[in-house]
Amino acid sequence: MKYLLIEYPKCSTCKKAKKFLEEHHIDYQDRHIVQDNPTKEELKHWIKESHREIKTFFNTSGNLYKELHLKDKLPLLSDEEKIDLLASDGMLVKRPLLIGENLILSGFKEAEWQKIIK
């Protein structure tokens, strides 16, 4: 099975995720989150399949998130508006994203990612 890794090359967490995949010989396709931002349709699908809240897909530690004061604004937005916002700029999306069959992981937590090698 080949996975889709959506990442920002300068991100240290993304580098750790790539190293993890390579060390475990996990086949993946790399995608730059800014040059090829997830689309609204992709995000809708991934959020639905992950069974997680939309807010967990936001890069809450990112500069853009802070500049836009999204901590205060997100609770006031509809789900559609939140997805539109995520689709507008890859820097708002929590990364890395690892997408596979019946698997959507956001952020890199090694213990969580261990599940894919079993």
C-alpha positions as CSV (number, residue, x, y, z in Angstrom):
1,M,0.0,0.0,0.0
2,K,1.3,3.4,-0.9
3,Y,0.5,6.3,1.4
4,L,0.2,10.0,0.6
5,L,2.3,12.2,2.8
6,I,1.4,15.9,2.7
7,E,4.1,17.9,4.2
8,Y,6.1,21.2,4.3
9,P,9.7,20.4,3.6
10,K,11.1,22.9,6.1
11,C,9.0,21.6,8.9
12,S,11.1,19.6,11.5
13,T,8.1,17.5,12.4
14,C,7.5,16.6,8.8
15,K,11.2,15.6,8.5
16,K,10.8,13.3,11.5
17,A,7.7,11.7,9.8
18,K,9.6,11.2,6.5
19,K,12.5,9.6,8.4
20,F,10.1,7.3,10.2
21,L,8.4,6.2,7.0
22,E,11.8,5.6,5.3
23,E,13.3,3.7,8.3
24,H,10.2,1.4,8.3
25,H,10.3,1.0,4.5
26,I,6.8,2.4,4.1
27,D,6.1,3.4,0.5
28,Y,4.7,6.9,0.2
29,Q,4.1,9.7,-2.3
30,D,5.3,13.1,-1.1
31,R,3.2,16.3,-1.6
32,H,4.1,19.9,-0.8
33,I,1.3,21.3,1.3
34,V,1.8,24.9,0.1
35,Q,2.5,24.2,-3.6
36,D,-0.3,21.7,-3.8
37,N,-2.7,22.6,-0.9
38,P,-5.4,20.1,0.0
39,T,-8.6,20.9,-1.9
40,K,-11.9,21.5,-0.2
41,E,-13.2,18.1,-1.5
42,E,-10.1,16.3,-0.1
43,L,-10.4,18.0,3.2
44,K,-14.1,17.2,3.5
45,H,-13.4,13.5,2.7
46,W,-10.5,13.2,5.1
47,I,-12.3,15.0,8.0
48,K,-15.3,12.7,7.5
49,E,-13.1,9.5,7.3
50,S,-11.0,10.5,10.3
51,H,-14.1,10.9,12.6
52,R,-12.3,13.9,14.1
53,E,-13.4,17.4,14.6
54,I,-12.4,19.9,11.9
55,K,-10.5,22.0,14.4
56,T,-7.9,19.2,14.8
57,F,-6.9,19.8,11.1
58,F,-5.8,23.3,11.9
59,N,-2.1,24.1,12.4
60,T,-2.7,26.0,15.7
61,S,1.0,26.6,16.3
62,G,1.5,28.3,12.9
63,N,2.1,31.9,12.4
64,L,-0.8,32.4,10.0
65,Y,-3.2,30.8,12.4
66,K,-2.0,33.3,15.1
67,E,-2.0,36.3,12.7
68,L,-5.6,35.6,11.7
69,H,-6.6,35.2,15.4
70,L,-8.3,31.9,14.5
71,K,-8.3,30.8,18.1
72,D,-11.1,33.3,18.7
73,K,-12.7,33.2,15.3
74,L,-13.0,29.4,14.6
75,P,-15.8,28.8,17.1
76,L,-17.9,31.3,15.3
77,L,-17.5,29.8,11.8
78,S,-19.6,27.1,10.2
79,D,-18.0,23.8,9.2
80,E,-18.2,24.9,5.6
81,E,-16.3,28.1,6.4
82,K,-13.7,26.2,8.4
83,I,-13.1,23.9,5.4
84,D,-12.9,26.9,3.0
85,L,-10.3,28.4,5.3
86,L,-8.2,25.3,5.4
87,A,-8.4,24.9,1.6
88,S,-7.3,28.5,1.2
89,D,-3.7,28.1,2.5
90,G,-1.7,25.0,3.2
91,M,0.0,26.8,6.1
92,L,-3.2,26.6,8.0
93,V,-3.4,22.8,7.8
94,K,-1.8,20.7,10.5
95,R,1.1,18.7,9.1
96,P,2.2,16.3,8.2
97,L,-0.9,14.5,6.9
98,L,-0.6,10.8,6.2
99,I,-3.4,9.5,4.0
100,G,-3.9,5.8,3.3
101,E,-6.7,3.3,2.9
102,N,-8.9,3.7,6.1
103,L,-6.2,5.9,7.6
104,I,-5.8,9.6,8.1
105,L,-3.2,10.9,10.5
106,S,-2.4,14.6,11.1
107,G,0.7,15.7,12.9
108,F,3.4,13.2,13.8
109,K,3.1,11.2,16.9
110,E,5.4,8.2,16.6
111,A,3.2,5.9,18.8
112,E,0.2,6.7,16.6
113,W,2.2,6.1,13.4
114,Q,3.4,2.8,14.7
115,K,-0.1,1.4,13.9
116,I,0.6,1.6,10.2
117,I,3.6,-0.7,10.3
118,K,1.7,-3.5,11.9
